[in-house]
């Protein structure tokens, strides 16, 4: 199995702003979870459990890893982040707003007809959204095109793509995985949000997707497994990529669907269920975030 390398300090120094403590990151994650739950409630939008499971991955990427600047979202030398599991777009929108790509007040229009914040993302609808990813199985292929282009243009940028575990059912994912290995695209990192649920059943009951680490390694990738809610560990592996020169990196992040709210955790009803007023307040109370924050 690949081992963690020393973080690329030059790249890391380019990140701004940087949250200085793990406590800060945990606070940000709680605030993002509260925001996403309010967005689901107010916008009458499902996929809440799927959004909550990937929040810590997004915090690690946007506050510890990505070379980005909200003031220049189309900088050709920026890192690219693709949320291939587009049904969790609420988590991405909340993250981009918190990171300063646009005014958070705009999130009140989430899932409203005519809004630039649809339930699943449109390309460039808002600054920071790199691709439309409503149909599962395409984000990695898009990311590989970006990674290959940056190599041709001799640019120092990388691509991080977040997949769902259910998305790994798609044949296009594994075609892309083979292509990345063949082209030695070691500026690509995949993070699998392995919350162990799909729309209607446990992931393992739908398809034989495990062992995911072994599968990605068999396709020519360096692969590791990590606690998907340990922000610092996630950041260390993202910043340590490529784990092996000439190989793309896959991080299998063990997560909990509905993470952060006890009555939502590991309950697949929250794949489609929308919180009512009482559930919204109970969730905010548990997260320790005021309703008007």
C-alpha positions as CSV (number, residue, x, y, z in Angstrom):
1,X,0.0,0.0,0.0
2,X,1.2,3.5,-0.7
3,X,2.6,5.5,2.2
4,X,2.0,9.2,2.9
5,X,4.7,11.5,1.5
6,X,5.9,14.8,2.8
7,X,3.4,17.6,1.9
8,X,4.3,19.8,-1.0
9,X,5.1,22.9,1.0
10,X,5.5,25.3,-1.9
11,X,2.0,24.4,-3.2
12,X,0.6,24.5,0.4
13,X,2.0,28.0,0.9
14,X,-0.1,29.2,-2.0
15,X,-3.4,28.5,-0.2
16,X,-5.4,31.4,1.1
17,X,-7.0,31.8,3.5
18,X,-5.8,29.0,5.7
19,X,-7.6,28.0,8.8
20,X,-5.0,27.6,11.5
21,X,-6.4,24.9,13.8
22,X,-8.3,21.7,13.6
23,X,-10.9,23.3,15.9
24,X,-11.5,26.0,13.2
25,X,-12.1,23.2,10.6
26,X,-14.6,21.4,12.9
27,X,-16.5,24.7,13.4
28,X,-16.6,25.3,9.6
29,X,-17.9,21.8,9.0
30,X,-20.7,22.3,11.6
31,X,-21.6,25.6,10.0
32,X,-21.7,24.0,6.5
33,X,-23.8,21.1,7.7
34,X,-26.3,23.6,9.3
35,X,-26.4,25.6,6.1
36,X,-27.0,22.5,3.9
37,X,-29.8,21.3,6.2
38,X,-31.5,24.7,6.0
39,X,-31.1,24.7,2.2
40,X,-32.8,21.3,2.0
41,X,-35.6,22.5,4.3
42,X,-36.2,25.8,2.6
43,X,-35.6,24.6,-1.0
44,X,-37.6,21.4,-0.5
45,X,-34.7,19.4,-1.9
46,X,-33.7,15.8,-1.2
47,X,-30.2,14.2,-1.1
48,X,-29.5,15.6,2.4
49,X,-27.8,12.5,3.7
50,X,-25.4,12.4,0.7
51,X,-24.5,16.0,1.2
52,X,-23.7,15.7,4.9
53,X,-21.4,12.7,4.3
54,X,-19.0,14.6,2.1
55,X,-18.7,17.9,4.1
56,X,-15.4,17.0,5.8
57,X,-13.9,16.1,2.4
58,X,-14.9,19.5,1.1
59,X,-13.5,21.3,4.2
60,X,-10.2,19.5,3.8
61,X,-10.0,20.3,0.1
62,X,-11.0,24.0,0.2
63,X,-9.3,25.0,3.5
64,X,-6.2,22.9,3.4
65,X,-5.4,21.7,-0.1
66,X,-6.7,23.5,-3.2
67,X,-4.6,26.2,-5.0
68,X,-7.5,28.5,-5.7
69,X,-8.4,32.2,-5.3
70,X,-12.1,33.2,-5.1
71,X,-11.2,36.5,-6.7
72,X,-10.0,34.8,-9.9
73,X,-12.1,31.7,-10.2
74,X,-11.1,31.1,-13.8
75,X,-7.3,31.4,-13.3
76,X,-5.8,28.9,-15.8
77,X,-3.3,27.8,-13.1
78,X,-5.9,27.0,-10.5
79,X,-6.5,23.5,-9.1
80,X,-9.8,21.9,-10.2
81,X,-12.3,20.4,-7.9
82,X,-15.1,18.3,-9.4
83,X,-18.0,17.0,-7.3
84,X,-18.9,14.1,-9.5
85,X,-21.7,13.1,-7.1
86,X,-23.7,16.0,-8.3
87,X,-26.7,15.2,-6.1
88,X,-24.7,16.6,-3.2
89,X,-24.5,20.0,-4.9
90,X,-25.9,21.8,-1.8
91,X,-22.7,20.9,0.0
92,X,-20.6,22.3,-2.8
93,X,-22.6,25.5,-3.0
94,X,-22.4,26.1,0.8
95,X,-18.7,25.5,0.7
96,X,-18.0,27.9,-2.2
97,X,-20.1,30.6,-0.4
98,X,-18.2,30.1,2.8
99,X,-14.9,30.2,0.9
100,X,-15.9,33.6,-0.6
101,X,-16.8,32.7,-4.2
102,X,-20.1,34.5,-3.9
103,X,-22.4,36.0,-1.3
104,X,-23.9,33.4,1.0
105,X,-27.3,35.2,0.9
106,X,-27.8,33.9,-2.6
107,X,-28.1,30.4,-1.2
108,X,-31.7,31.3,-0.2
109,X,-32.6,30.8,-3.8
110,X,-31.3,27.2,-3.8
111,X,-33.7,25.0,-5.9
112,X,-35.9,27.9,-6.8
113,X,-37.1,28.0,-10.4
114,X,-34.7,30.3,-12.4
115,X,-32.0,30.3,-9.7
116,X,-28.4,29.8,-10.5
117,X,-28.3,27.2,-7.7
118,X,-30.2,24.2,-9.1
119,X,-30.5,21.0,-7.2
120,X,-27.8,19.5,-9.4
121,X,-25.0,21.8,-10.7
122,X,-24.8,23.4,-14.1
123,X,-21.4,24.2,-15.5
124,X,-20.2,27.7,-14.5
125,X,-23.6,28.6,-13.2
126,X,-21.8,30.1,-10.2
127,X,-18.1,30.7,-9.7
128,X,-16.2,27.6,-8.6
129,X,-18.5,25.0,-10.2
130,X,-16.3,23.4,-12.8
131,X,-18.7,21.0,-14.4
132,X,-22.3,19.7,-14.7
133,X,-22.4,16.4,-12.8
134,X,-26.0,15.5,-12.4
135,X,-25.5,12.2,-14.2
136,X,-23.2,9.9,-12.3
137,X,-20.1,8.4,-13.8
138,X,-18.8,11.4,-15.8
139,X,-16.9,13.6,-13.3
140,X,-13.7,11.6,-13.4
141,X,-13.6,11.6,-17.2
142,X,-14.0,15.4,-17.3
143,X,-11.3,15.7,-14.7
144,X,-8.9,13.6,-16.7
145,X,-9.4,15.9,-19.7
146,X,-8.5,18.9,-17.5
147,X,-5.5,17.1,-16.1
148,X,-4.2,16.1,-19.5
149,X,-4.7,19.6,-20.8
150,X,-2.8,21.1,-17.9
151,X,0.1,18.7,-18.7
152,X,0.1,19.7,-22.4
153,X,0.1,23.4,-21.4
154,X,2.8,22.8,-18.8
155,X,0.7,24.1,-16.0
156,X,1.3,23.1,-12.3
157,X,-2.3,22.3,-11.4
158,X,-4.1,19.3,-10.2
159,X,-7.6,17.8,-10.3
160,X,-9.5,16.4,-7.3
161,X,-12.7,14.5,-8.1
162,X,-15.1,13.3,-5.5
163,X,-17.2,10.2,-6.4
164,X,-19.9,8.4,-4.4
165,X,-19.5,4.7,-3.7
166,X,-22.6,4.0,-5.7
167,X,-21.1,5.9,-8.6
168,X,-18.4,3.2,-8.7
169,X,-21.0,0.9,-10.2
170,X,-20.6,2.9,-13.4
171,X,-18.5,1.4,-16.2
172,X,-17.3,4.8,-17.2
173,X,-15.5,5.2,-13.9
174,X,-13.4,2.2,-14.6
175,X,-12.7,3.2,-18.2
176,X,-11.5,6.5,-16.9
177,X,-9.4,4.8,-14.3
178,X,-7.6,2.7,-16.9
179,X,-7.0,5.8,-19.0
180,X,-5.5,7.7,-16.1
181,X,-3.2,4.9,-15.3
182,X,-2.1,4.5,-18.9
183,X,-1.4,8.2,-19.3
184,X,0.4,8.3,-15.9
185,X,-1.8,11.3,-14.8
186,X,-0.4,11.6,-11.3
187,X,-1.9,15.1,-11.0
188,X,-5.3,13.5,-10.5
189,X,-6.7,12.4,-7.1
190,X,-10.0,10.6,-6.7
191,X,-11.8,10.6,-3.3
192,X,-14.6,8.0,-2.9
193,X,-17.2,9.1,-0.4
194,X,-17.8,5.6,0.9
195,X,-20.9,6.1,3.0
196,X,-22.0,2.5,2.3
197,X,-25.5,3.5,1.0
198,X,-27.0,3.9,-2.4
199,X,-30.5,5.3,-3.3
200,X,-32.4,2.2,-2.2
201,X,-30.0,-0.2,-0.4
202,X,-26.6,-0.8,1.1
203,X,-23.9,-0.4,-1.6
204,X,-22.5,-3.9,-0.9
205,X,-26.0,-5.4,-1.5
206,X,-26.4,-3.7,-4.8
207,X,-23.0,-4.4,-6.4
208,X,-19.9,-6.2,-5.2
209,X,-17.8,-3.0,-5.0
210,X,-15.4,-4.0,-2.2
211,X,-12.5,-4.1,-1.7
212,X,-12.2,-0.7,-3.2
213,X,-8.6,-0.1,-2.3
214,X,-7.6,-3.3,-4.1
215,X,-9.7,-2.5,-7.1
216,X,-8.2,0.9,-7.7
217,X,-4.7,-0.5,-7.2
218,X,-5.5,-3.3,-9.7
219,X,-6.4,-0.5,-12.2
220,X,-2.9,1.0,-11.8
221,X,-3.6,3.6,-9.1
222,X,-2.0,4.3,-5.7
223,X,-4.9,3.8,-3.2
224,X,-5.4,4.3,0.5
225,X,-8.3,4.1,2.9
226,X,-8.9,6.9,5.5
227,X,-11.5,8.1,8.0
228,X,-13.6,10.4,5.8
229,X,-14.4,12.6,8.8
230,X,-10.8,13.2,9.9
231,X,-10.2,16.5,8.1
232,X,-6.5,16.6,8.9
233,X,-5.9,13.0,7.7
234,X,-7.8,13.7,4.5
235,X,-5.8,16.9,3.9
236,X,-2.5,15.1,4.5
237,X,-3.3,12.5,1.9
238,X,-4.5,15.1,-0.6
239,X,-1.5,17.2,-0.2
240,X,0.8,14.2,-0.3
241,X,-0.5,13.1,-3.7
242,X,0.8,11.6,-5.8
243,X,1.6,8.9,-3.4
244,X,3.7,7.2,-6.1
245,X,5.3,9.1,-8.9
246,X,3.5,8.4,-12.2
247,X,0.4,7.0,-10.6
248,X,-2.9,8.8,-10.0
249,X,-4.1,8.6,-6.4
250,X,-7.4,7.2,-5.0
251,X,-8.5,7.9,-1.4
252,X,-11.3,5.7,-0.1
253,X,-12.9,7.9,2.5
254,X,-15.0,5.9,5.0
255,X,-17.9,8.2,5.8
256,X,-21.4,8.1,7.5
257,X,-24.4,9.2,5.5
258,X,-26.2,12.0,7.3
259,X,-23.0,12.7,9.4
260,X,-23.3,15.3,12.1
261,X,-27.0,14.9,13.2
262,X,-27.7,11.8,15.3
263,X,-31.2,11.1,13.9
264,X,-30.0,11.3,10.3
265,X,-26.8,9.3,10.6
266,X,-26.7,6.0,8.7
267,X,-30.4,6.3,8.0
268,X,-31.0,6.0,4.2
269,X,-34.4,7.6,4.5
270,X,-32.5,10.9,4.4
271,X,-31.5,10.2,0.8
272,X,-34.9,11.5,-0.3
273,X,-36.5,12.8,2.9
274,X,-36.7,16.6,3.5
275,X,-36.6,17.9,7.1
276,X,-39.7,19.5,8.5
277,X,-39.6,22.5,10.8
278,X,-39.1,20.5,14.0
279,X,-36.4,18.4,12.5
280,X,-34.6,21.5,11.2
281,X,-34.6,23.0,14.6
282,X,-33.5,19.8,16.3
283,X,-30.6,19.4,13.8
284,X,-29.5,23.0,14.3
285,X,-29.6,22.6,18.1
286,X,-27.5,19.5,17.9
287,X,-25.0,21.2,15.7
288,X,-24.9,24.2,18.0
289,X,-25.6,26.6,15.2
290,X,-28.3,29.3,15.6
291,X,-31.3,29.2,13.2
292,X,-30.5,32.7,11.9
293,X,-26.7,32.1,11.5
